[in-house]
Each structure stands twice: as structure tokens, then as C-alpha cells.
């Protein structure tokens, strides 16, 4: 199903609320350290300006946890926007939907920009509060979604506002969906999918969809232990999605029937407690000691997975291979990230819990990897 973009609607004279991803790093003296995400939004912003729209931009920055924290203000972003668009009037509203935002919007002329303050200064944003969504919608006539890295999140400024305004996609989302659509619907092979994260049940639709498309499915993270349990292995105190044991059996049988190589870790890093500094060791997948828990894929698995990934022509990855928040248990995730960076094919990294950019310098990814994208989209038929 085709998705409408800004080119499919009339925007002249309209107030257009555009959700962008300006979650950029700031320096200690509160200047934008890297403006790539701002530049990535420019095609949509310039199109709206060139077609005489009143452009209202909104974004989050960092994790202020629903409170005003000026370490995360978007004021430096407004200053950088003005530098990038010196001929355009850029106003910065000191709130998101309050008196400042309303005054700035009321004062706009066609071809001007208002950047609202950090949407996450409002606790209602991440809660996707309907009243907050309505207040955002009341600022505008049209909604344009162009925050590719956060479009999968059901927040007020990404999903809620679309319930109250005509909504279309910006050019960034259109470009990335085009890349993903080609990769998923007409992939170059071998096509390898990598899934991590906690629960099988959380990704059942994604797994079933991938089994219809991919040649190899690599499993890691907490969900691997549910598959182990389905195979009759003892898993100690490892994470278990108990209600999905039978489901894991069905998925393995389905993969076999389809000729898909579903690979599980052959060894795992275990620890006696969930702690960054816990003692740890590597054991075979079928030899997890009682009282210990799986924390990461083991060394042999990393090598096997890397070999498969590097030989692929299309790779999609969602979810970490272990407890990547703890350095001792991030090695599996780092190994997969390095393999993806070395892969010569199309590599798409997705989902809020996939941290490859933390494992390698961002410059290593730019040539071959799309930005983080809404992985759940592969379970939607229109993509």
C-alpha cells in the first residue's frame, strides 16, 4: 500500500507540524557537536519552506524523563538551524504546547520555522497522552512524520498527533522505506536475519514473517534460552519466556520445513548473578550450571555468526546478543556489529535495543548501514 508523502498534499499557507529527529549530541558549552540528523531532515524542511508552508518542528533530545532539564534543551539546535538556513526566520519556542509555542506559531508567516522545545520535557509525550497529542495537533493543520529513528515509538509526537491531523511522510522516511522495501521484498541472497532481545512472544510476528523470507535466522539474547528449554536443555536461572516454549518448538519445526537455517548459540557466557562485575565463564549451550544465568553468546558462537553475516548479501538485525549494558557481556553484540560493518551487502540495523553504534564508531556504519529504523514494519504487508 503506497504511503502519502508531502508531495501528495497542498501545504501552501498551512501550518505543518513536522516530527523530526534532532536527538543530536551537544558539547559542554551547549553547541551541536554533530548535525548529521539535522542535515538529514533538510530535504523535507526545504520542500515545505519552498512551498510556502509555516513549518513547526518538534523533536526529543536525550532522556529528560518528563521533566524540564536544560541539559537537553533544543535551543542549540535552533541556533544551528538558523546557521544552516540564514535566509529563513527561525523562532525557538521555550515550551512545547504552552504560551511560548502558541505565541510563536501565531506570529508565523509563510516560509518560516518554529522549533518547539524538547517534547520529552513533558511526561505526557512518552505516555502518548491523548490530551497532549490534541494540544500538539491544535498548533497545526497537517502532520508530517519524518523522524525515521523514532517513528516506531508510540509517543504523542510520533503516533498520537496523527490521530487528530491529516498525516503524511517526509522524504527521509520515504527514502528509508524504499531501501527497506527493496531489501525485504526483493533481497539479494544470502539473506540473513539476526534477532536478539528478551522474549520470543515479543517478536512472534517478526519471526514468522522472516521465516518466509530469509535463508538464515541467527538467534541470540534472552530469547535463546527459551529455545534451549524447548530443546530439553537445562538453562539454570537464565531468562525464560515460559509461555512460549511450545511456540519455540513450532518455530524450529517451521524453519526446518521451509529450509531456513535457524541457528542458536552453541555456547553461552554465564554468571551466577545479574551484575556488571559478576564472575563469568563460557559453557556449551547444553551445559549451563544450576544457579547460573546466560548473559551473552559465547566465543564460538560469535565466530560462527560472524562467518555467516560476512558472507551475506542482505542482513537485518534487531536486538542485542546479550546484556550489552555491562561491558563484560557486550562482546557478543560487538562481534555481530563488527561483522555487519565488514559485510559487503545491504545491512539494516533496527529497533531501540540494537546498539551497534555504541560498539563501533558511527563512521564505520555510514557506507553500508541504514539508520535505526522501525523493525516492526517488516510485519506489515504494505512495506
FISE-279089 format. One record per residue (C-alpha): residue number from 1; y, z, x. Coordinates in nm, 4 decimals. Layout:
<recs>
<rec NUM,<Y,Z,X>>
...
</recs>
This chain:
<recs>
<rec 1,<0.0000,0.0000,0.0000>>
<rec 2,<0.3348,-0.1033,0.1506>>
<rec 3,<0.5894,0.1686,0.2111>>
<rec 4,<0.9564,0.1091,0.1334>>
<rec 5,<1.1984,0.1283,0.4218>>
<rec 6,<1.5760,0.1476,0.4487>>
<rec 7,<1.5849,-0.2315,0.4357>>
<rec 8,<1.4451,-0.2287,0.0821>>
<rec 9,<1.7353,-0.0382,-0.0757>>
<rec 10,<2.1116,-0.0654,-0.1082>>
<rec 11,<2.2844,0.2055,0.0950>>
<rec 12,<2.6492,0.0918,0.0971>>
<rec 13,<2.8713,0.3710,-0.0263>>
<rec 14,<2.5719,0.6007,-0.0746>>
<rec 15,<2.5222,0.9466,0.0717>>
<rec 16,<2.1981,0.9127,0.2685>>
<rec 17,<2.0146,1.2242,0.3819>>
<rec 18,<1.8099,1.1240,0.6858>>
<rec 19,<1.5477,1.3640,0.8223>>
<rec 20,<1.5310,1.3036,1.1956>>
<rec 21,<1.3518,1.4804,1.4785>>
<rec 22,<1.6219,1.6252,1.7025>>
<rec 23,<1.3966,1.9011,1.8357>>
<rec 24,<1.5248,1.8442,2.1887>>
<rec 25,<1.5356,2.0717,2.4945>>
<rec 26,<1.8643,2.2417,2.5708>>
<rec 27,<1.9959,2.3578,2.9081>>
<rec 28,<2.1116,2.7128,2.9763>>
<rec 29,<2.4707,2.6015,2.9235>>
<rec 30,<2.3724,2.4574,2.5832>>
<rec 31,<2.3678,2.0873,2.6533>>
<rec 32,<2.0986,1.8368,2.5588>>
<rec 33,<1.8566,1.8149,2.8514>>
<rec 34,<1.6624,1.5125,2.7217>>
<rec 35,<1.7978,1.2859,2.4484>>
<rec 36,<1.4911,1.0600,2.4015>>
<rec 37,<1.4332,1.1815,2.0454>>
<rec 38,<1.7976,1.1256,1.9570>>
<rec 39,<1.7863,0.7742,2.1007>>
<rec 40,<1.4607,0.7057,1.9121>>
<rec 41,<1.6423,0.7682,1.5827>>
<rec 42,<1.9306,0.5358,1.6676>>
<rec 43,<1.7940,0.2162,1.5068>>
<rec 44,<1.7821,0.3851,1.1664>>
<rec 45,<2.1147,0.5639,1.2124>>
<rec 46,<2.2916,0.2479,1.3274>>
<rec 47,<2.1440,0.0430,1.0435>>
<rec 48,<2.2783,0.2943,0.7908>>
<rec 49,<2.6191,0.3017,0.9591>>
<rec 50,<2.6374,-0.0790,0.9798>>
<rec 51,<2.5615,-0.0945,0.6071>>
<rec 52,<2.8438,0.1444,0.5169>>
<rec 53,<2.6341,0.4478,0.4251>>
<rec 54,<2.7503,0.8056,0.4553>>
<rec 55,<2.4853,0.9390,0.6939>>
<rec 56,<2.3810,1.3027,0.6582>>
<rec 57,<2.1374,1.4006,0.9326>>
<rec 58,<1.9106,1.7049,0.9227>>
<rec 59,<1.6581,1.8370,1.1704>>
<rec 60,<1.4960,2.1506,1.3051>>
<rec 61,<1.5177,2.2699,1.6634>>
<rec 62,<1.2791,2.5253,1.8094>>
<rec 63,<1.1313,2.8184,1.6167>>
<rec 64,<1.4104,3.0477,1.4986>>
<rec 65,<1.1730,3.1894,1.2360>>
<rec 66,<1.4010,3.1532,0.9369>>
<rec 67,<1.6975,3.3342,1.0931>>
<rec 68,<2.0224,3.2193,1.2483>>
<rec 69,<1.9673,3.2191,1.6246>>
<rec 70,<2.2326,3.0306,1.8163>>
<rec 71,<1.9906,2.9546,2.0990>>
<rec 72,<1.8631,2.6924,1.8560>>
<rec 73,<2.1865,2.5558,1.7152>>
<rec 74,<2.2174,2.1807,1.6726>>
<rec 75,<2.5814,2.1860,1.7838>>
<rec 76,<2.4927,2.0432,2.1287>>
<rec 77,<2.3055,1.7626,1.9538>>
<rec 78,<2.6155,1.6783,1.7515>>
<rec 79,<2.8127,1.6600,2.0758>>
<rec 80,<2.5552,1.4250,2.2283>>
<rec 81,<2.5546,1.2105,1.9141>>
<rec 82,<2.9295,1.1737,1.9419>>
<rec 83,<2.8890,1.0602,2.3048>>
<rec 84,<2.6293,0.8027,2.2022>>
<rec 85,<2.8421,0.6796,1.9108>>
<rec 86,<3.2016,0.7170,2.0353>>
<rec 87,<3.3413,0.4846,1.7676>>
<rec 88,<3.1889,0.6890,1.4825>>
<rec 89,<3.3210,1.0128,1.3378>>
<rec 90,<3.0503,1.2813,1.3766>>
<rec 91,<3.1021,1.6089,1.1941>>
<rec 92,<2.8858,1.9150,1.2528>>
<rec 93,<2.8216,2.1459,0.9588>>
<rec 94,<2.7751,2.5073,1.0638>>
<rec 95,<2.5188,2.5653,0.7900>>
<rec 96,<2.2507,2.3603,0.6157>>
<rec 97,<2.3376,2.3661,0.2455>>
<rec 98,<2.6260,2.6129,0.2309>>
<rec 99,<3.0024,2.5868,0.2173>>
<rec 100,<3.0396,2.4065,0.5520>>
<rec 101,<2.7762,2.1441,0.4670>>
<rec 102,<2.9246,2.0792,0.1247>>
<rec 103,<3.2797,2.0502,0.2629>>
<rec 104,<3.1757,1.8142,0.5435>>
<rec 105,<2.9846,1.5895,0.3043>>
<rec 106,<3.2688,1.5856,0.0506>>
<rec 107,<3.5059,1.4835,0.3301>>
<rec 108,<3.2926,1.1907,0.4493>>
<rec 109,<3.3912,0.8263,0.4470>>
<rec 110,<3.1520,0.5307,0.4588>>
<rec 111,<3.0133,0.4755,0.8081>>
<rec 112,<3.0480,0.8382,0.9158>>
<rec 113,<2.7951,1.1051,1.0147>>
<rec 114,<2.7443,1.4684,0.9250>>
<rec 115,<2.4810,1.6628,1.1172>>
<rec 116,<2.3649,1.9740,0.9336>>
<rec 117,<2.2789,2.2940,1.1177>>
<rec 118,<1.9155,2.3701,1.2062>>
<rec 119,<1.7067,2.3584,0.8884>>
<rec 120,<1.4836,2.6346,1.0241>>
<rec 121,<1.7723,2.8798,1.0176>>
<rec 122,<1.6674,2.9023,0.6510>>
<rec 123,<1.3371,3.0784,0.5803>>
<rec 124,<1.3061,2.8552,0.2745>>
<rec 125,<1.2616,2.5474,0.4960>>
<rec 126,<0.9103,2.6148,0.6234>>
<rec 127,<0.8139,2.7661,0.2872>>
<rec 128,<0.9057,2.4338,0.1224>>
<rec 129,<1.1062,2.6302,-0.1317>>
<rec 130,<1.1952,2.4104,-0.4338>>
<rec 131,<1.5408,2.5606,-0.4785>>
<rec 132,<1.6294,2.4957,-0.1151>>
<rec 133,<1.4917,2.1414,-0.1479>>
<rec 134,<1.7145,2.0854,-0.4516>>
<rec 135,<2.0209,2.2089,-0.2622>>
<rec 136,<1.9473,1.9647,0.0191>>
<rec 137,<1.8921,1.6854,-0.2316>>
<rec 138,<2.2214,1.7642,-0.4055>>
<rec 139,<2.4042,1.6632,-0.0874>>
<rec 140,<2.2816,1.3046,-0.1103>>
<rec 141,<2.1879,1.0045,-0.3235>>
<rec 142,<1.8960,0.8749,-0.1105>>
<rec 143,<1.6459,1.0328,0.1282>>
<rec 144,<1.5270,0.8565,0.4446>>
<rec 145,<1.2307,1.0049,0.6285>>
<rec 146,<1.2394,0.9214,0.9990>>
<rec 147,<1.1173,1.2410,1.1685>>
<rec 148,<0.7904,1.0957,1.2863>>
<rec 149,<0.6819,1.4034,1.4814>>
<rec 150,<0.7195,1.6362,1.1832>>
<rec 151,<0.6565,1.4154,0.8805>>
<rec 152,<0.3129,1.5704,0.8372>>
<rec 153,<0.4627,1.9146,0.7739>>
<rec 154,<0.5139,2.0168,0.4107>>
<rec 155,<0.8606,2.1616,0.4638>>
<rec 156,<1.1630,2.1391,0.2384>>
<rec 157,<1.3455,1.8831,0.4550>>
<rec 158,<1.0377,1.6648,0.5115>>
<rec 159,<0.8482,1.6780,0.1816>>
<rec 160,<1.0296,1.8939,-0.0723>>
<rec 161,<1.3522,1.6939,-0.0831>>
<rec 162,<1.1576,1.3735,-0.1552>>
<rec 163,<1.0678,1.5191,-0.4955>>
<rec 164,<1.4321,1.5028,-0.6008>>
<rec 165,<1.5676,1.1830,-0.4419>>
<rec 166,<1.4615,0.8197,-0.4043>>
<rec 167,<1.2772,0.8269,-0.0704>>
<rec 168,<1.2117,0.5580,0.1904>>
<rec 169,<1.1000,0.5449,0.5534>>
<rec 170,<1.3191,0.4845,0.8554>>
<rec 171,<1.2470,0.2365,1.1333>>
<rec 172,<1.0816,0.4875,1.3669>>
<rec 173,<0.8209,0.5824,1.1100>>
<rec 174,<0.7737,0.2175,1.0187>>
<rec 175,<0.7096,0.1233,1.3819>>
<rec 176,<0.4644,0.4051,1.4464>>
<rec 177,<0.2739,0.3461,1.1235>>
<rec 178,<0.2432,-0.0182,1.2235>>
<rec 179,<0.0913,0.0810,1.5568>>
<rec 180,<-0.1415,0.3302,1.3921>>
<rec 181,<-0.2409,0.0967,1.1141>>
<rec 182,<-0.3479,-0.1684,1.3631>>
<rec 183,<-0.5302,0.0873,1.5783>>
<rec 184,<-0.7175,0.2367,1.2842>>
<rec 185,<-0.7844,-0.0664,1.0681>>
<rec 186,<-0.8476,-0.3204,1.3423>>
<rec 187,<-0.9251,-0.1128,1.6520>>
<rec 188,<-1.0184,-0.2558,1.9870>>
<rec 189,<-1.3571,-0.1197,2.0835>>
<rec 190,<-1.4992,0.1070,2.2041>>
<rec 191,<-1.3097,0.3243,1.9556>>
<rec 192,<-1.3298,0.6934,2.0471>>
<rec 193,<-1.2094,0.9798,1.8287>>
<rec 194,<-1.1631,1.3336,1.9619>>
<rec 195,<-1.1494,1.6287,1.7233>>
<rec 196,<-1.0816,1.9914,1.8063>>
<rec 197,<-0.9383,2.2880,1.6249>>
<rec 198,<-1.0911,2.5728,1.4327>>
<rec 199,<-1.2748,2.4733,1.1158>>
<rec 200,<-1.4914,2.1834,1.0085>>
<rec 201,<-1.3735,2.2292,0.6486>>
<rec 202,<-1.0089,2.1787,0.7506>>
<rec 203,<-1.0849,1.8254,0.8702>>
<rec 204,<-1.3696,1.7143,0.6484>>
<rec 205,<-1.1774,1.4173,0.5061>>
<rec 206,<-1.0683,1.3075,0.8526>>
<rec 207,<-1.4210,1.3379,0.9947>>
<rec 208,<-1.5779,1.1373,0.7125>>
<rec 209,<-1.3149,0.8687,0.7455>>
<rec 210,<-1.3609,0.8477,1.1222>>
<rec 211,<-1.7371,0.8153,1.0911>>
<rec 212,<-1.6709,0.4902,0.9055>>
<rec 213,<-1.4511,0.3578,1.1852>>
<rec 214,<-1.5250,0.4947,1.5310>>
<rec 215,<-1.8009,0.4290,1.7841>>
<rec 216,<-1.7996,0.7765,1.9374>>
<rec 217,<-1.6776,1.1100,1.7979>>
<rec 218,<-1.6175,1.3886,2.0512>>
<rec 219,<-1.6142,1.7409,1.9057>>
<rec 220,<-1.4500,2.0404,2.0730>>
<rec 221,<-1.2603,2.3547,1.9885>>
<rec 222,<-1.3753,2.6238,1.7481>>
<rec 223,<-1.5422,2.3778,1.5110>>
<rec 224,<-1.8069,2.3005,1.7768>>
<rec 225,<-1.9688,2.6400,1.7204>>
<rec 226,<-2.0301,2.5642,1.3536>>
<rec 227,<-2.2175,2.2513,1.4636>>
<rec 228,<-2.4123,2.4634,1.7129>>
<rec 229,<-2.5087,2.7015,1.4339>>
<rec 230,<-2.6203,2.4055,1.2239>>
<rec 231,<-2.8465,2.3060,1.5133>>
<rec 232,<-3.0016,2.6526,1.5214>>
<rec 233,<-2.8214,2.7779,1.8317>>
<rec 234,<-2.7074,3.1373,1.8692>>
<rec 235,<-2.3303,3.1480,1.9080>>
<rec 236,<-2.2597,3.5161,1.9744>>
<rec 237,<-1.9162,3.6142,1.8474>>
<rec 238,<-1.7817,3.2586,1.8542>>
<rec 239,<-1.5697,3.1280,1.5706>>
<rec 240,<-1.7891,3.0238,1.2777>>
<rec 241,<-1.6941,2.8342,0.9627>>
<rec 242,<-1.9950,2.9772,0.7806>>
<rec 243,<-1.9403,2.7862,0.4577>>
<rec 244,<-1.9545,2.4578,0.6499>>
<rec 245,<-2.2909,2.4927,0.8243>>
<rec 246,<-2.4666,2.2648,0.5754>>
<rec 247,<-2.1698,2.0297,0.5897>>
<rec 248,<-2.2048,2.0060,0.9673>>
<rec 249,<-2.5705,1.9120,0.9237>>
<rec 250,<-2.4716,1.6393,0.6770>>
<rec 251,<-2.2073,1.5026,0.9131>>
<rec 252,<-2.4521,1.4833,1.2030>>
<rec 253,<-2.7018,1.3029,0.9822>>
<rec 254,<-2.4319,1.0657,0.8586>>
<rec 255,<-2.3238,0.9880,1.2152>>
<rec 256,<-2.6831,0.9108,1.3139>>
<rec 257,<-2.7323,0.6850,1.0121>>
<rec 258,<-2.4153,0.4915,1.0952>>
<rec 259,<-2.4949,0.4596,1.4646>>
<rec 260,<-2.1963,0.6713,1.5633>>
<rec 261,<-2.2405,0.8732,1.8825>>
<rec 262,<-2.1361,1.2232,1.7735>>
<rec 263,<-2.1050,1.4224,2.0954>>
<rec 264,<-2.0943,1.8015,2.1111>>
<rec 265,<-2.0166,2.0110,2.4189>>
<rec 266,<-2.3213,2.0551,2.6407>>
<rec 267,<-2.1736,2.3671,2.7975>>
<rec 268,<-1.9064,2.6147,2.6968>>
<rec 269,<-1.6775,2.8704,2.8592>>
<rec 270,<-1.7371,3.2126,2.7077>>
<rec 271,<-1.5666,3.5511,2.7260>>
<rec 272,<-1.6535,3.8963,2.5907>>
<rec 273,<-1.3154,3.9301,2.4170>>
<rec 274,<-1.0279,3.7189,2.2896>>
<rec 275,<-0.7842,3.7918,2.5696>>
<rec 276,<-0.5926,3.5801,2.8191>>
<rec 277,<-0.7226,3.7867,3.1102>>
<rec 278,<-1.0774,3.8342,2.9861>>
<rec 279,<-1.3754,3.7866,3.2149>>
<rec 280,<-1.5294,3.4437,3.1597>>
<rec 281,<-1.8201,3.2237,3.2634>>
<rec 282,<-1.9724,2.8879,3.1732>>
<rec 283,<-2.3072,2.8725,2.9957>>
<rec 284,<-2.5188,2.5971,2.8369>>
<rec 285,<-2.4401,2.5300,2.4713>>
<rec 286,<-2.7681,2.6845,2.3611>>
<rec 287,<-2.7315,2.9988,2.5745>>
<rec 288,<-2.4211,3.1819,2.4518>>
<rec 289,<-2.4865,3.5541,2.5166>>
<rec 290,<-2.4780,3.8040,2.2321>>
<rec 291,<-2.1368,3.9672,2.2077>>
<rec 292,<-1.9605,3.6798,2.3871>>
<rec 293,<-1.7458,3.4094,2.2295>>
<rec 294,<-1.6807,3.0462,2.3100>>
<rec 295,<-1.3278,2.9812,2.4405>>
<rec 296,<-1.3318,2.6287,2.5871>>
<rec 297,<-1.5517,2.3311,2.6668>>
<rec 298,<-1.7343,2.3619,2.9982>>
<rec 299,<-1.7092,2.1635,3.3217>>
<rec 300,<-1.9998,1.9291,3.2487>>
<rec 301,<-1.8619,1.8511,2.9012>>
<rec 302,<-1.5184,1.7773,3.0454>>
<rec 303,<-1.6718,1.5217,3.2817>>
<rec 304,<-1.8822,1.3589,3.0085>>
<rec 305,<-1.5904,1.3402,2.7645>>
<rec 306,<-1.3552,1.2031,3.0313>>
<rec 307,<-1.6015,0.9249,3.1164>>
<rec 308,<-1.6202,0.8169,2.7513>>
<rec 309,<-1.2423,0.8383,2.6999>>
<rec 310,<-1.1511,0.6384,3.0095>>
<rec 311,<-1.3852,0.3551,2.9050>>
<rec 312,<-1.2378,0.3336,2.5532>>
<rec 313,<-1.0047,0.0648,2.4222>>
<rec 314,<-0.8767,0.2827,2.1350>>
<rec 315,<-0.8545,0.6636,2.1413>>
<rec 316,<-0.7238,0.9041,1.8801>>
<rec 317,<-0.7107,1.2766,1.9477>>
<rec 318,<-0.6416,1.5687,1.7171>>
<rec 319,<-0.6875,1.9342,1.8081>>
<rec 320,<-0.7337,2.1285,2.1324>>
<rec 321,<-1.0665,2.1732,2.3075>>
<rec 322,<-1.0268,2.5480,2.3459>>
<rec 323,<-0.7870,2.8406,2.3344>>
<rec 324,<-0.5211,2.6410,2.5191>>
<rec 325,<-0.2605,2.9168,2.4753>>
<rec 326,<-0.4460,3.1069,2.7509>>
<rec 327,<-0.4337,2.9251,3.0894>>
<rec 328,<-0.7913,3.0232,3.1792>>
<rec 329,<-0.9146,2.8488,2.8647>>
<rec 330,<-0.6845,2.5447,2.8656>>
<rec 331,<-0.8805,2.3471,3.1247>>
<rec 332,<-1.0828,2.1515,2.8707>>
<rec 333,<-0.7719,2.0447,2.6814>>
<rec 334,<-0.6032,1.9496,3.0106>>
<rec 335,<-0.9064,1.7444,3.1158>>
<rec 336,<-0.9001,1.5492,2.7885>>
<rec 337,<-0.5242,1.4968,2.8278>>
<rec 338,<-0.5693,1.3622,3.1794>>
<rec 339,<-0.8468,1.1287,3.0646>>
<rec 340,<-0.6275,0.9976,2.7827>>
<rec 341,<-0.3437,0.9344,3.0290>>
<rec 342,<-0.5818,0.7363,3.2519>>
<rec 343,<-0.7263,0.5343,2.9636>>
<rec 344,<-0.6007,0.1742,2.9680>>
<rec 345,<-0.6380,0.1334,2.5916>>
<rec 346,<-0.4250,0.2427,2.2973>>
<rec 347,<-0.4097,0.6233,2.2894>>
<rec 348,<-0.2726,0.8129,1.9908>>
<rec 349,<-0.2261,1.1883,2.0049>>
<rec 350,<-0.1819,1.3711,1.6776>>
<rec 351,<-0.1411,1.6989,1.4977>>
<rec 352,<0.0705,2.0070,1.5570>>
<rec 353,<-0.2018,2.1803,1.7566>>
<rec 354,<-0.2637,1.8992,2.0059>>
<rec 355,<-0.0754,1.9985,2.3208>>
<rec 356,<-0.1236,1.7126,2.5671>>
<rec 357,<0.2454,1.7005,2.6544>>
<rec 358,<0.2129,2.0560,2.7856>>
<rec 359,<-0.0821,1.9589,3.0012>>
<rec 360,<0.0891,1.6695,3.1780>>
<rec 361,<0.4483,1.5643,3.2490>>
<rec 362,<0.5793,1.3733,2.9476>>
<rec 363,<0.6492,1.0686,3.1646>>
<rec 364,<0.2734,1.0279,3.2139>>
<rec 365,<0.2320,0.9609,2.8427>>
<rec 366,<0.5129,0.7236,2.7654>>
<rec 367,<0.3413,0.4000,2.8659>>
<rec 368,<0.0295,0.4363,2.6577>>
<rec 369,<0.0662,0.7128,2.4011>>
<rec 370,<0.2418,0.7246,2.0683>>
<rec 371,<0.4376,1.0417,1.9861>>
<rec 372,<0.2644,1.3199,1.7990>>
<rec 373,<0.2012,1.1825,1.4520>>
<rec 374,<0.0702,1.2949,1.1137>>
<rec 375,<-0.3019,1.2719,1.1848>>
<rec 376,<-0.3860,1.3406,0.8221>>
<rec 377,<-0.2567,0.9913,0.7463>>
<rec 378,<-0.5875,0.8398,0.8571>>
<rec 379,<-0.7420,0.9879,0.5469>>
<rec 380,<-0.5010,0.7897,0.3261>>
<rec 381,<-0.6199,0.4481,0.2205>>
<rec 382,<-0.2803,0.2810,0.2367>>
<rec 383,<-0.2413,0.3330,0.6122>>
</recs>
